[in-house]
Amino acid sequence: MGRFFQAVKPMSHHDIERTTEALRSAFRLDTKNIQMVNLMELVLPEVLPDFEFCVLPDAEMGGMAGVTAVGGEQMIILAESTYVALCQGDQEARHVAAHELGHLVLHSAQTPMLAKRTRDDHRVDPEWQADRFADLWLVPTEGVRKCRSAKHVAAKYNVSDELAERRWTEVKIEGIQGELF
């Protein structure tokens, strides 16, 4: 409490989910195991003329796996080790790339404001938003509904067991709540 952070326009889980669905539809992407390398290197430069994708040596990234420039620029930069892992289909690297895509999509048209944290409202936290975007981008709700288990989710979408379990639980709870109300 009391620390300063960069606040962005509030977005709910459902706002972010609608954004991922619209983007997936606009890019005509198969929801199963999205190829993040192709998206970064081929699709985004084609649809966003000002977009740049860069890979920098790990030593120049200051310990960060990835970073996104928003505002005047549209650029995603990945650490070399993250990029190599992404090319090999690594689950964590895929999440990093999807997280950075989330910043690009959700925050490019915004100027974050410095705010003092007085309450824990994750809806204005750009990192929470980008994490939710990555989760929903990599593991869409409709796809989870067609799976038999969290293990099935992990295998189908090439994501970590932790992410698969989280999305499996969210979708199942949402389904139970829908039946009750």
N, C-alpha and C positions, 0 to 999 in steps of 0.2 A: 504494500500500500504506500502511496505517497511518491513513488518514483515516476519520472517522466517517461513517456513513450510516444511513438508516432501513431496517431489515431487516424483512421480512414472512415469513410461513410459506412454506417452500420449495415451489415448484411446477416441474414439468418441462414441457417442450414438450408432451408427450402429455397431461398434466393440464390444461393450458390449452386444448389442442385439444378435449378432451372437454367442457370448460366452454362453449366457443363453439358446439359442435354442439348441446348441450342447450339453450342459450339460443335459438339459431336455431329449433330445433324448438318450444320453448315459445311463442315469439313468432309461429310459423308464417310465417317470413320466407323469401322467395325468396332463394336464395343469390347470384343474379346481381345485381350492382350495387345493394346495399342502400342505400336512401334514408336517409341519416343524419339529415337535417333532420327528416323525418317521425318517425323513431325518437325523436329528442330531444324534439320538440315535442308529439307525439301519443301514441306508444306507451308510452314510459316513464312519463309522468304517469298514464296509465290503469292500468298494472300495479303501479306503486310509488306508493302514495298520498302518501308523504312526499318524493317526488322533486321537485326544482326545477331548472329549466333557465334560466340567465341569460346575457345578453349585456351586456358592459360595454365602454365606450369603451377603445380601445387604451391611452390614457394612464393608465388606472387599472389596467392589467394588468401593469405593470412589465416589459414585454417578453415576457411569456408569451402563447402562442397560446391556451392553455386551462389550466384547473385543475379538480381534483375535490376536493370536501370529502367526507371519509369519517368514519366513526365515528357520532356522533349525528345528523349531517346526511347527506342524500343529494342532493348538488348538483353539477351540472356547469356551469362558467362558461366561456364562450368570449369571446375578444377580438372586438370588432366586425368587424375586418377578416377574421378567421377565419370568423365567421358568414356574412358577405357572400359570401366565397369558397365556403363550404360550400353556400350556396343556389344558387350557380352551378355546382355539381358539381366544384369544384376537387379534384384528387387529394390534394394535401398537406393540405388542410382536412379531407377525409374521413378521412385517417389520424389527424389530431389528434383529431377527434371520436371515432373508434374507440378511440384510445389512452385518452382520458378515460373512455369507457365501460368499458374494461378496468379502470381503477382502481376505478370504481364497483362493478363486478361482483366483482372479485377481492379488493378490500381493504376494502369497507364494514364487514364484520363483524370486522375486525382492528384492533388497536392496534399500529401499527409500533413496533419497539423500536430504540433507539439502539444501534448495534453498531460495533465497530472492525473495519475491513476487514483481515483477516489472510490471506485467500486470495481468489482471484477466483472466488467462487461466485455466478454470476448468478441461480441459482434462488431466492435470497432478496432479490434486488434488485427493488423494486416497479416501477422504470422499465423494466427488461428484461421483466418479466412483462407490463406494459401494452403494450409494443411488440410482444411475441409475440402477445398477444391481438388487437391491431389487425391484424397481418399475417394471422392465421388467421381473424379475423372477416370481413375484407374479401375474402380469397382462400382459400376452403376447399379442403382437400386433394382431396376428391372431384371438385370442379369442375376443378382443375388437371389431374387425370388424364384428363379429357375434352378437354383442349386440345391443339392441334398444336404450339404453340411458346410461348415467353415473350411474344412480341408478341401472340399470340392471348389469352393470359392478361390482358395489360394492357388490351386492347380490351374483352374480355368483362366485366371487373370494374372498369373505370375506375380503374385504379391506375397509379402511375408505372412506367416501364420498369425501374427499379431493384428495386422491390418484386416486380414480375412475374418478373423474372429470378431473384431470390432464392427465391421460392416454387417456380418451375419447377425450379430446380436441386435444392432440398430434396426435392421430391416424386419427381423422377427418381432421385436417389441412394437414397431410401427404397425405391423400386421395385426397383432393382438389388440392394440389400442383401437384400430379401425373396426375390428369385429365387435368391440365392446360399446362403441359409441356410434 
